[in-house]
Amino acid sequence: PNEPYFGTLVVAKPKAELRDRWFTLIERLALAGLVGILVAGALAWYLSRRITKPVEALAEAANQIAEGRYDVEVPRVRSGDEIGHLAESFGDMAVQLREAEELERNFLMTVSHELRTPLTAIRGHVEALREGVAQDEESRRESLGVIAAEAARLERLVGDVLDLAKLDTRRFTLRHEEVDMGRLLERAYSNFAEEARRRGIDYRQVIGARPVIIADGDRVLQIISNLLSNAFRWTPDGGSVELALDQENGTISVAVEDSGPGIPEDEVDRIFRPFWSRDGGGTGLGLAIARELATAHGGQILLETEPGRGARFQLVLPAAPVDGAGV
């Protein structure tokens, strides 16, 4: 502080020039901000439309499906994000609902036909008996036989529908008893022997073992009978059906093999669906009930088939009871 000063350097700039540069900077910042806002707004609008447009389309499709229009065209979203997955899942749901509606419609038509046919026969023979058309003892006995057979047919149909309803709602109870599988197989075999003789079908049974298992005997017989009924339905007159029983590696297997037309690859997964029939005939309940009953016993039904070379259904059950098996 005691050193002497030799001079002073003064640096100055006009205020007007500084003010002009400041205004220029503000203008450029404002312009850049406005451009940024416009770009951000345009990008936000584009992204919102990209997201909301498919969502709105899906919402419209959902409204149409809620009104019962299952043939609605679900919009396709090519993006691989959550919206794309949502659209894909929604499309799968619409297809399943459409198939379910078709199956329900076919089932109602089929059941109506299946009910009407035996009822018509029963009514005709009852009228014949009432009006005295069937006068001799043989005619009356024949009419009563037809009435009894058609009544049993109705009982089977109603029983199948009730069984499936119980299986679907898990209100089905299985008995646990000793079941001689050899005797059970012979019983199932004999139930179709007359049909095989009448149609000239080469009908064979092969019993490779005679195990005794703990299961519900009536329900196991129902499974085998359903498999045999399916085999005889598709086997042409003069064909062949084989029923085989074997035991291996802690499992019991009952195989039903036929010489029918086989099952196309695209129908393999459908044949076990309730109410689905390959030719539109029958109720489509036999194989569905058989599979559910097999699962309830802790087993499964396997299928080997080739178009034009028949089909082989195999019921596989555990030799020992499975804890918790049943419905």
C-alpha positions as CSV (number, residue, x, y, z in Angstrom):
1,P,0.0,0.0,0.0
2,N,2.9,2.4,0.5
3,E,4.2,1.8,-3.1
4,P,3.7,4.7,-5.4
5,Y,1.3,4.5,-8.4
6,F,2.7,5.0,-11.9
7,G,-0.6,5.3,-13.7
8,T,-4.1,4.0,-14.3
9,L,-5.5,1.9,-17.1
10,V,-9.2,2.4,-17.7
11,V,-11.2,-0.1,-19.9
12,A,-14.7,0.9,-21.0
13,K,-17.3,0.0,-23.5
14,P,-20.4,1.9,-24.5
15,K,-23.6,0.9,-22.7
16,A,-25.5,0.9,-25.9
17,E,-23.3,-1.8,-27.4
18,L,-23.6,-4.0,-24.3
19,R,-27.4,-3.6,-24.3
20,D,-27.6,-4.5,-28.0
21,R,-25.6,-7.7,-27.5
22,W,-27.7,-8.6,-24.4
23,F,-30.9,-8.2,-26.4
24,T,-29.5,-10.3,-29.3
25,L,-28.6,-13.1,-26.8
26,I,-32.1,-13.0,-25.4
27,E,-33.7,-13.1,-28.8
28,R,-31.6,-16.1,-29.8
29,L,-32.4,-17.9,-26.6
30,A,-36.0,-17.2,-27.0
31,L,-36.0,-18.4,-30.6
32,A,-34.1,-21.6,-29.6
33,G,-36.6,-22.2,-26.7
34,L,-39.5,-21.7,-29.1
35,V,-38.0,-24.1,-31.6
36,G,-37.4,-26.6,-28.8
37,I,-40.9,-26.3,-27.5
38,L,-42.3,-26.9,-31.1
39,V,-40.1,-29.9,-31.6
40,A,-40.9,-31.3,-28.2
41,G,-44.6,-30.7,-28.8
42,A,-44.5,-32.4,-32.2
43,L,-42.6,-35.4,-30.8
44,A,-45.1,-35.6,-27.9
45,W,-48.0,-35.5,-30.3
46,Y,-46.4,-38.2,-32.5
47,L,-45.7,-40.5,-29.6
48,S,-49.1,-39.9,-28.0
49,R,-50.9,-40.7,-31.3
50,R,-48.7,-43.8,-31.7
51,I,-49.7,-45.0,-28.3
52,T,-53.2,-43.8,-28.0
53,K,-54.3,-44.8,-31.5
54,P,-53.9,-48.5,-31.1
55,V,-55.3,-48.3,-27.5
56,E,-58.4,-46.5,-28.9
57,A,-58.7,-49.2,-31.6
58,L,-58.4,-51.9,-29.0
59,A,-61.0,-50.2,-26.8
60,E,-63.4,-50.0,-29.8
61,A,-62.8,-53.7,-30.5
62,A,-63.4,-54.5,-26.9
63,N,-66.7,-52.7,-27.0
64,Q,-67.7,-54.7,-30.1
65,I,-66.7,-58.0,-28.4
66,A,-68.7,-57.0,-25.3
67,E,-71.7,-56.6,-27.6
68,G,-71.2,-60.2,-28.8
69,R,-69.5,-59.4,-32.1
70,Y,-66.6,-61.9,-31.9
71,D,-65.7,-61.6,-35.6
72,V,-64.3,-58.1,-35.1
73,E,-61.0,-57.4,-36.7
74,V,-58.4,-56.7,-34.0
75,P,-55.9,-54.0,-35.0
76,R,-52.3,-55.2,-35.5
77,V,-49.5,-53.3,-33.8
78,R,-46.1,-54.1,-35.1
79,S,-44.2,-52.6,-32.2
80,G,-42.5,-54.9,-29.8
81,D,-43.4,-53.0,-26.7
82,E,-46.2,-53.5,-24.1
83,I,-48.8,-52.1,-26.6
84,G,-47.8,-54.7,-29.1
85,H,-48.0,-57.5,-26.6
86,L,-51.4,-56.2,-25.5
87,A,-52.7,-56.2,-29.0
88,E,-51.4,-59.7,-29.6
89,S,-52.9,-61.1,-26.4
90,F,-56.2,-59.3,-27.2
91,G,-56.2,-60.9,-30.7
92,D,-55.6,-64.4,-29.2
93,M,-58.5,-63.7,-26.8
94,A,-60.8,-62.7,-29.6
95,V,-60.0,-65.8,-31.6
96,Q,-60.6,-68.0,-28.5
97,L,-63.9,-66.3,-27.8
98,R,-64.9,-66.8,-31.5
99,E,-64.0,-70.5,-31.3
100,A,-65.9,-70.8,-28.0
101,E,-69.0,-69.2,-29.5
102,E,-68.8,-71.5,-32.6
103,L,-68.3,-74.6,-30.3
104,E,-71.3,-73.5,-28.2
105,R,-73.5,-73.0,-31.3
106,N,-72.4,-76.4,-32.7
107,F,-73.0,-78.1,-29.4
108,L,-76.5,-76.7,-29.1
109,M,-77.3,-77.8,-32.6
110,T,-75.8,-81.2,-32.0
111,V,-77.5,-81.8,-28.6
112,S,-80.8,-80.7,-30.1
113,H,-80.4,-83.2,-32.9
114,E,-79.2,-85.9,-30.5
115,L,-82.2,-85.3,-28.2
116,R,-84.7,-85.0,-30.9
117,T,-83.8,-88.3,-32.7
118,P,-84.4,-90.6,-29.7
119,L,-87.4,-88.6,-28.5
120,T,-89.0,-89.0,-32.0
121,A,-88.4,-92.7,-31.9
122,I,-89.8,-93.0,-28.4
123,R,-92.9,-91.0,-29.3
124,G,-93.5,-93.0,-32.4
125,H,-93.4,-96.3,-30.6
126,V,-95.5,-95.0,-27.7
127,E,-98.2,-93.9,-30.1
128,A,-98.0,-97.2,-31.8
129,L,-98.6,-99.0,-28.5
130,R,-101.3,-96.6,-27.4
131,E,-103.2,-96.8,-30.6
132,G,-102.9,-100.6,-30.8
133,V,-100.9,-100.6,-34.0
134,A,-98.5,-103.1,-32.4
135,Q,-101.0,-105.8,-31.8
136,D,-98.9,-109.0,-31.6
137,E,-96.6,-109.7,-28.7
138,E,-93.5,-109.6,-30.9
139,S,-94.3,-106.1,-32.2
140,R,-94.9,-104.8,-28.7
141,R,-91.7,-106.4,-27.4
142,E,-89.8,-104.8,-30.3
143,S,-91.3,-101.4,-29.6
144,L,-90.5,-101.6,-25.9
145,G,-87.0,-102.6,-26.8
146,V,-86.6,-99.5,-29.0
147,I,-88.0,-97.3,-26.3
148,A,-85.6,-98.7,-23.7
149,A,-82.6,-98.3,-26.0
150,E,-83.4,-94.7,-26.9
151,A,-84.1,-93.9,-23.3
152,A,-80.7,-95.3,-22.4
153,R,-79.2,-93.2,-25.2
154,L,-80.8,-90.0,-23.7
155,E,-79.5,-91.0,-20.3
156,R,-76.0,-91.3,-21.6
157,L,-76.2,-87.9,-23.3
158,V,-77.5,-86.2,-20.2
159,G,-74.9,-88.0,-18.1
160,D,-72.0,-86.9,-20.3
161,V,-73.1,-83.2,-20.1
162,L,-73.4,-83.5,-16.3
163,D,-70.1,-85.2,-16.0
164,L,-68.3,-82.5,-18.0
165,A,-70.0,-79.8,-15.9
166,K,-68.8,-81.5,-12.7
167,L,-65.3,-81.9,-14.0
168,D,-65.2,-78.2,-15.1
169,T,-66.3,-77.0,-11.7
170,R,-64.1,-79.4,-9.8
171,R,-67.1,-80.9,-8.0
172,F,-66.3,-84.5,-9.0
173,T,-65.6,-87.3,-6.6
174,L,-63.6,-90.4,-7.3
175,R,-63.9,-93.7,-5.4
176,H,-60.7,-95.4,-4.3
177,E,-61.1,-99.1,-4.6
178,E,-59.1,-102.1,-5.8
179,V,-59.6,-102.5,-9.5
180,D,-58.6,-105.7,-11.4
181,M,-57.5,-104.2,-14.7
182,G,-57.6,-107.5,-16.5
183,R,-61.2,-108.1,-15.7
184,L,-62.1,-104.5,-16.4
185,L,-60.5,-104.7,-19.8
186,E,-62.4,-107.9,-20.6
187,R,-65.6,-106.2,-19.6
188,A,-64.9,-103.2,-21.8
189,Y,-64.0,-105.5,-24.7
190,S,-67.2,-107.5,-24.4
191,N,-69.3,-104.3,-24.6
192,F,-68.3,-103.8,-28.2
193,A,-68.0,-107.4,-29.4
194,E,-71.4,-107.5,-30.9
195,E,-70.8,-104.3,-32.9
196,A,-67.5,-105.7,-34.2
197,R,-69.2,-109.0,-35.3
198,R,-72.0,-107.1,-37.0
199,R,-69.6,-104.8,-38.9
200,G,-67.0,-107.4,-39.7
201,I,-64.3,-105.6,-37.7
202,D,-61.2,-107.6,-36.7
203,Y,-61.5,-106.9,-32.9
204,R,-58.7,-108.1,-30.7
205,Q,-57.6,-107.8,-27.1
206,V,-54.1,-108.3,-25.9
207,I,-53.6,-108.6,-22.1
208,G,-49.9,-108.5,-21.3
209,A,-50.4,-108.0,-17.5
210,R,-53.2,-108.2,-15.0
211,P,-52.4,-105.6,-12.4
212,V,-54.6,-104.5,-9.6
213,I,-54.7,-100.8,-9.0
214,I,-56.4,-98.4,-6.6
215,A,-58.8,-96.3,-8.6
216,D,-62.5,-95.6,-9.4
217,G,-63.3,-98.7,-11.5
218,D,-66.5,-97.3,-13.1
219,R,-64.7,-94.2,-14.2
220,V,-61.7,-96.1,-15.6
221,L,-64.2,-98.3,-17.5
222,Q,-65.8,-95.1,-18.8
223,I,-62.5,-93.8,-20.1
224,I,-61.8,-97.1,-21.9
225,S,-65.3,-97.3,-23.3
226,N,-65.1,-93.7,-24.6
227,L,-61.8,-94.6,-26.4
228,L,-63.3,-97.7,-27.8
229,S,-66.5,-95.9,-28.9
230,N,-64.3,-93.3,-30.7
231,A,-62.3,-96.1,-32.4
232,F,-65.4,-97.9,-33.6
233,R,-66.9,-94.7,-34.9
234,W,-64.0,-94.0,-37.2
235,T,-63.1,-97.6,-38.2
236,P,-64.7,-98.6,-41.4
237,D,-66.6,-101.9,-41.8
238,G,-64.0,-104.7,-42.2
239,G,-61.3,-102.7,-40.4
240,S,-59.5,-103.5,-37.2
241,V,-59.6,-102.4,-33.6
242,E,-57.1,-103.6,-30.9
243,L,-57.4,-103.2,-27.1
244,A,-54.2,-103.9,-25.2
245,L,-53.3,-103.8,-21.5
246,D,-49.7,-103.7,-20.2
247,Q,-47.7,-102.7,-17.1
248,E,-44.2,-101.1,-17.2
249,N,-42.0,-98.9,-15.0
250,G,-44.7,-98.3,-12.4
251,T,-47.4,-97.3,-14.9
252,I,-50.4,-99.1,-16.3
253,S,-51.2,-98.5,-20.0
254,V,-54.4,-99.3,-21.9
255,A,-54.0,-98.8,-25.7
256,V,-56.8,-98.6,-28.2
257,E,-55.6,-98.7,-31.8
258,D,-57.8,-98.5,-34.9
259,S,-57.5,-98.6,-38.7
260,G,-59.5,-95.5,-39.3
261,P,-58.5,-92.5,-41.4
262,G,-56.2,-91.1,-38.7
263,I,-56.2,-87.5,-37.5
264,P,-54.7,-84.5,-39.3
265,E,-52.0,-82.7,-37.5
266,D,-54.0,-79.5,-37.2
267,E,-56.8,-81.3,-35.4
268,V,-54.7,-83.2,-32.9
269,D,-55.1,-80.5,-30.2
270,R,-58.8,-80.0,-30.9
271,I,-60.2,-83.5,-30.6
272,F,-60.0,-83.3,-26.8
273,R,-62.0,-80.1,-26.6
274,P,-65.5,-80.3,-25.3
275,F,-68.3,-80.1,-28.0
276,W,-65.8,-80.3,-30.9
277,S,-66.4,-83.0,-33.5
278,R,-64.4,-83.7,-36.6
279,D,-67.4,-84.4,-38.8
280,G,-70.1,-82.4,-36.9
281,G,-71.7,-85.5,-35.6
282,G,-72.0,-86.6,-32.0
283,T,-71.6,-84.3,-29.0
284,G,-67.8,-84.2,-28.9
285,L,-67.8,-85.0,-25.2
286,G,-66.4,-88.6,-25.2
287,L,-62.7,-87.8,-25.6
288,A,-62.9,-84.6,-23.5
289,I,-64.4,-86.5,-20.6
290,A,-61.9,-89.3,-21.0
291,R,-59.0,-86.9,-20.7
292,E,-60.4,-85.1,-17.7
293,L,-61.1,-88.4,-15.9
294,A,-57.6,-89.6,-16.7
295,T,-56.1,-86.4,-15.2
296,A,-58.3,-86.8,-12.2
297,H,-56.7,-90.3,-11.7
298,G,-53.2,-88.8,-11.9
299,G,-52.8,-90.1,-15.5
300,Q,-52.9,-88.9,-19.0
301,I,-54.0,-89.9,-22.5
302,L,-51.4,-90.0,-25.2
303,L,-52.1,-90.0,-28.9
304,E,-50.1,-91.4,-31.9
305,T,-51.7,-90.9,-35.3
306,E,-50.9,-90.5,-38.9
307,P,-53.4,-89.5,-41.6
308,G,-54.5,-92.5,-43.5
309,R,-53.0,-95.0,-41.1
310,G,-55.3,-94.9,-38.1
311,A,-54.8,-93.7,-34.5
312,R,-53.6,-95.1,-31.3
313,F,-54.9,-93.7,-28.0
314,Q,-53.1,-94.8,-24.8
315,L,-54.4,-94.3,-21.3
316,V,-51.5,-94.2,-18.9
317,L,-52.3,-94.5,-15.1
318,P,-49.9,-94.8,-12.1
319,A,-49.7,-98.3,-10.7
320,A,-49.8,-96.9,-7.2
321,P,-52.4,-94.3,-6.2
322,V,-51.2,-90.7,-6.4
323,D,-51.7,-88.5,-3.3
324,G,-54.3,-85.9,-4.0
325,A,-55.4,-87.5,-7.3
326,G,-59.0,-86.9,-8.0
327,V,-61.3,-83.9,-8.4
